[in-house]
Amino acid sequence: MDYYDVEKHSGALDSPLSPLEKRPTIIDDSGAVAGETFEYGNGYYARLQRLAGRFNIEQRGIERVPESERTDNGFRALLNVSTMWLSANLVVSSFAIGVLAKSLFYLGFVDAVLVVLFFNLLSILPVCFFSTFGPRFGLRQMVLSRFWFGWWGVKLICVFNVLACIGWSAVNSIVGAQLINAVNNDVPGFAGIIIIAVCTFIVCLFGYKVVHAYEFWSWIPTLIIFLIVLGEFAHSGAFVNLPMSVGTSELGGVLSFGATVFGFGTGWTSYAADYTVYQPATQSRRKVFLWTWLGLIIPLLFCEMLGVAIMTATDINNGDNIYQAGYDQSAVGGLLAAVLFPPLGNFGKFCLVILALSIVANNCPNIYSVALTVQVLGRWTQQVPRFVWTFVGTCVYIAIAIPGYSHFEEVLQNFMNFIGYWLAIYEGISLTEHFVFKRGFSGYVPGHYDQPSKLPPGIAAIAAFCCGVAGMVVGMSQVWWVGPIAQHAGAPPYGGDVGFELGFAFATVSYLGLRTVELRYFGR
């Protein structure tokens, strides 16, 4: 295999580098970067990487992984990717999605469960599919997106992904802090947020292997606690089989709750390949798809359906019960406390703390991937080591979450619900490019990932993205905006949310035409 110096200046490996100087990088003819090259040189970058190497911190960022360094193989690799998503979704955040079926969308039990089932089955398909790209190309998800959005266009996608990573980490940390505060009012919100953030940072700091190692086991205590919750609730006899509604109000509730379920499940799409890049190219794509699917569908269905079921108890005695009182006082934490505290006492409080700490598993993909996403924003951001961006991202979401805990949690939550629509647009464009224009995996030249002149111009993708936004706007239903089409998809005032569907459709259809023109004009 031939190697060459992409910095194209003699003595690059021996001369000291200034902090702003490009780091020397040795890559082979497939664009893969050997791991030992991260420590070459005497600049700040190399010094930080050598320091990281002493502590076995992952040094690699968005550079392509050589086949010789893909050590995540065999059946353990499939278990790694499966348990990764199992742990990340077997959390109180997933439970909270199910609670919304009654509290926000006024659905009955059976219709809510059916929505959870079918919209989850649909939402996780892109995550499973893009997970198969990691072993095939050895590239991270946002780097792969250059093949669909171009060198410049992908930067817009990265901005949305950074907002999603930071925003959801802040929202999740607030939820975890509220649970801790529900157990012990003497623990202030900021302390709970810092506890969760520091634990998440330690795991993500060490990188791919430690993230997988943590997620491989962290689902076990959480599953035990959720089974205790299920058992105690079943024993209480508090379940109420709420009847299904009819008419336009039911239609609107189903569509809007379905959008919430879909947005949560498909939210991992923009990280998918990040957690399979160290698997060999010979890894079976079908097996990666299947094990990713199992790791996603089991916790999503279990947690969300459990949330749907327990929330029905708030209907007892027309709302005059401990479940509704707990929910009114502390939201999801109060609802779980109503299930656990009366029969279990202090052990129930211990269970709630464990569920609060499950947020760490939920936030790890956000904080590990945000560093990789920032590196795609520019050449200079790539010259800052991944673990430094992990630290910066952690500080930013702590700074957002602490004031958000008491001042603008609802505003933050609404904003996160809003930016979630971008994923449907992203999926429409990327899947169309892959299947229609690249005609499958054979249409990619992986070595071009870092060569702007050989990537798509991105004009068609960005224009189609804008069309997708137009579809999203006319179809979305939020507390501060209801699109004209959404108004007719359910009962007033909120109608029904079809923002994901229209965003996907508008982006896909427009991209088919725009990309055809772009290819004829630019030839790439």
Secondary structure, DSSP 8 states (H G I E B T S, - for coil): --EEETT--TTTTTS---TTS----EEETTSBB-GGGGG-SSSHHHHHHHHHHHTT-----SSB--GGG----HHHHHHHHHHHHHHHHSSHHHHHHHHHHHHTT---HHHHHHHHHHHHHHHTHHHHHHHTHHHHH---HHHHTHHHHHHHHHHHHHHHHHHHHHHHHHHHHHHHHHHHHHH-TTS-HHHHHHHHHHHHHHHHHH-HHHHHHHHHHHHHHHHHHHHHHHHHHHHHT---------HHHHHHHHHHHHHHHHHHHHTTGGGGGGGTTTS-TTS-HHHHHHHHHHHHHHHHHHHHHHHHHHHGGGGGGGG-SHHHHHHHHHHHHHHHHHHHHHHHTHHHHHHHHHHHHTHHHHHHHHHHHHHHHHHHT-HHHHTS-HHHHHHHHHHHHHHHHHHIIIIIHHHHHHHHHHHTTHHHHHHHHHHHIIIIIS-SGGG--GGGGG-GGGS--SHHHHHHHHHHHHHHHHH-EETTEE-HHHHTTSSTTT----HHHHHHHHHHHHHHHHHHHHHHHH--
